[in-house]
């Protein structure tokens, strides 16, 4: 009889721990990230997004890629290529660090109705596999996108778990596309 309440208490504590863990995974400011070390070529292994058209369809899924370069202090150049209905599409962005927050964006000084990157954050600051959070704005509407990136065309189970946890914390778990190992699109921007 004495053990009857313990499983219920354990389940309650685990449930509460999961809720606070979800709060920990929300996009945080990365003050200690070494951007020079983070710079370079990354494969995009998975995408989660609430933006229409951001997730590739089944037959169009190929590994994406990104190249991150430090241009000067407080400025990043980001190339991102993903396979879309019209083939591989590459976007080039110059992002500037916000003066008050540890976030990069290209919308500083622009009206909100214009399209832009309102936030580029590295949620899991790892130099071999990371989770990147993009907040994109267009016509006064903001969308959220998570990218699982890796230096290799594969990643560890732990890296994938961190990505899934971040998707759940942001409510994007039902909008995930894991990209297969076809790297033909990713190799279009190899440095």
WOMO-V741120 format. One record per residue. N is the residue number from 1. PHI is phi in whole degrees, -180 to 180 (none if undefined). OMEGA is omega in radians with two decimals (NA if undefined). BURIAL is + if it has 9 or more other C-alpha atoms within 8 Angstrom, else -. Layout:
# WOMO-V741120
{{N/PHI/OMEGA/BURIAL} {N/PHI/OMEGA/BURIAL}}
This chain:
# WOMO-V741120
{{1/none/-3.06/-} {2/-64/-3.11/-} {3/-79/-3.06/-} {4/-58/-3.10/-} {5/-84/-3.07/-} {6/-66/3.10/-} {7/-61/3.13/-} {8/-66/3.11/-} {9/-65/3.11/-} {10/-62/3.11/-} {11/-63/3.12/-} {12/-63/3.13/-} {13/-64/3.10/-} {14/-65/3.10/-} {15/-63/3.11/-} {16/-66/3.11/-} {17/-63/3.11/-} {18/-63/3.13/-} {19/-66/3.13/-} {20/-71/3.08/-} {21/-65/3.10/-} {22/-62/3.10/+} {23/-64/3.12/-} {24/-65/-3.07/-} {25/-85/3.08/+} {26/-61/-3.06/+} {27/-51/3.13/-} {28/-112/3.09/-} {29/-78/-3.13/+} {30/-100/-3.12/+} {31/-77/-3.03/-} {32/-102/-3.13/-} {33/-76/3.09/-} {34/-88/-3.04/-} {35/-66/3.09/-} {36/-66/3.12/-} {37/-73/3.14/-} {38/-75/-3.10/+} {39/-61/3.08/+} {40/129/-3.09/-} {41/-86/3.10/+} {42/-133/2.95/+} {43/-84/3.01/+} {44/-99/-3.04/+} {45/-94/-3.13/+} {46/-155/-3.13/+} {47/-134/2.98/+} {48/-132/-3.06/+} {49/-158/2.99/+} {50/-101/3.10/+} {51/-85/3.11/-} {52/-67/3.10/-} {53/82/-3.12/-} {54/-78/-3.13/-} {55/-86/3.12/+} {56/-72/3.09/+} {57/-74/-3.07/-} {58/-48/-3.09/-} {59/-76/-3.10/-} {60/-103/-3.08/+} {61/-80/3.04/+} {62/-139/3.09/+} {63/-59/3.02/+} {64/-93/3.11/+} {65/-154/3.08/+} {66/-146/3.01/+} {67/-122/3.14/+} {68/-112/3.14/+} {69/-133/3.03/+} {70/-80/-3.14/+} {71/-82/3.08/-} {72/-158/-3.11/-} {73/-59/3.11/-} {74/80/-3.13/-} {75/-139/3.11/+} {76/-120/2.94/+} {77/-109/-3.11/+} {78/-124/2.97/+} {79/-103/3.13/+} {80/-135/3.08/+} {81/-124/3.09/+} {82/-138/3.12/+} {83/-82/-3.14/+} {84/-124/-3.12/+} {85/-61/3.12/-} {86/-101/3.12/-} {87/95/-3.12/-} {88/-69/3.11/+} {89/-122/-3.12/+} {90/-111/3.09/-} {91/-121/3.11/-} {92/-115/-3.09/-} {93/-132/2.94/-} {94/-110/-3.09/+} {95/-113/3.12/+} {96/-115/3.13/+} {97/-71/3.06/+} {98/-66/-3.11/+} {99/-68/-3.04/-} {100/-104/-3.07/-} {101/-125/3.10/-} {102/-86/3.14/+} {103/-139/3.09/+} {104/-106/-3.14/+} {105/-156/3.05/+} {106/-121/-3.11/+} {107/-103/-3.13/+} {108/-60/3.10/-} {109/84/3.13/-} {110/-100/3.04/-} {111/-63/-3.09/-} {112/-65/-3.10/+} {113/-74/3.13/-} {114/-83/3.14/+} {115/-76/3.10/+} {116/-176/3.08/+} {117/-93/3.13/+} {118/-84/3.12/+} {119/-165/3.05/+} {120/-129/-3.10/+} {121/-131/3.02/+} {122/-98/-3.08/+} {123/-81/3.14/+} {124/-116/-3.05/-} {125/-75/3.10/+} {126/-125/-3.05/-} {127/-94/3.07/-} {128/-115/3.05/-} {129/-152/-3.06/+} {130/-139/3.03/+} {131/-114/-3.13/+} {132/-110/3.12/+} {133/-108/3.09/+} {134/-114/2.99/+} {135/-111/-3.08/+} {136/-110/3.12/+} {137/-119/3.10/+} {138/-156/3.10/+} {139/53/3.10/-} {140/76/-3.14/-} {141/-114/3.14/-} {142/-108/3.06/-} {143/-121/-3.12/+} {144/-120/3.13/+} {145/-138/3.02/+} {146/-112/3.08/+} {147/-122/2.96/+} {148/-95/-3.11/+} {149/-117/-3.11/+} {150/-149/3.07/+} {151/-71/-3.14/+} {152/-111/3.13/-} {153/-74/3.05/+} {154/-138/3.08/-} {155/-144/-3.13/+} {156/-80/3.07/-} {157/-60/-3.12/-} {158/-62/3.10/-} {159/-64/3.11/+} {160/-65/3.11/+} {161/-64/3.11/-} {162/-62/3.10/+} {163/-65/3.14/+} {164/-63/3.10/+} {165/-60/3.12/+} {166/-66/3.09/+} {167/-61/3.13/+} {168/-65/-3.12/+} {169/-63/-3.12/+} {170/-97/3.13/-} {171/73/-3.12/-} {172/-111/-3.04/+} {173/-62/-3.14/+} {174/-88/-3.09/-} {175/-122/-3.06/+} {176/-117/3.01/+} {177/-127/3.04/+} {178/-89/-3.03/-} {179/-94/-3.14/+} {180/-70/-3.01/-} {181/-78/3.10/-} {182/-69/-3.04/-} {183/-100/-3.09/+} {184/-62/3.11/-} {185/-73/-3.12/+} {186/-60/-3.06/+} {187/-75/3.09/-} {188/-71/3.13/-} {189/-121/3.08/+} {190/-57/-3.14/-} {191/-67/NA/-}}
